[in-house]
Amino acid sequence: MTDPLQQRLKHLIVTTLKIPDVRPEDIADDEPLIGSGLNLDSIDALELVVSLEKEFGIKISSSEESREALSSVAKLAEFIRARAPQERLSA
């Protein structure tokens, strides 16, 4: 079964970072986002963090927290579910 939040995150990643030749469904749930996998760099991570904070009303306050949250789409969904207001999750 497909997790709606993970699908939403994949779409957000592709549209925010304007990743060429990558569709949301191409991103595996457990694929690393930083370094290998999507090969995002620190600038991409910063852009994504800003977008996530606006979209979900969360705060990612340290580079360590960012690294943990952005380790994969599955981890990111888990991170957001633990911190975002419920009404922001179902938008």
Steps between C-alpha positions, in 0.01 A plus 500: 500500500625843409550750781332830398748708702797331333345562157443864592862530617634348179298749296623785720863390457474484120315830463701695759838391368397483133683170459529422129391158375371390842132437567362464853427131439868446408610576857517193723367538855831392657734655243755741650419859408836659582822382336421172324149426382357830377844653548369817664760744628493738795334780298226259390455389861464861616242576231308188593507580872358849434225351285417232759485756781253712300291207381469315830554768765799320648843622604821315417742673732839339445708344227497172695119504513493584128734212414285258698171625354629505142658155511208358295139575410383244756708664776380844391135390522565357848672826605212715372228283655669540839519881477239645265154611609243242387317747275822560300539128431169459320525804272 
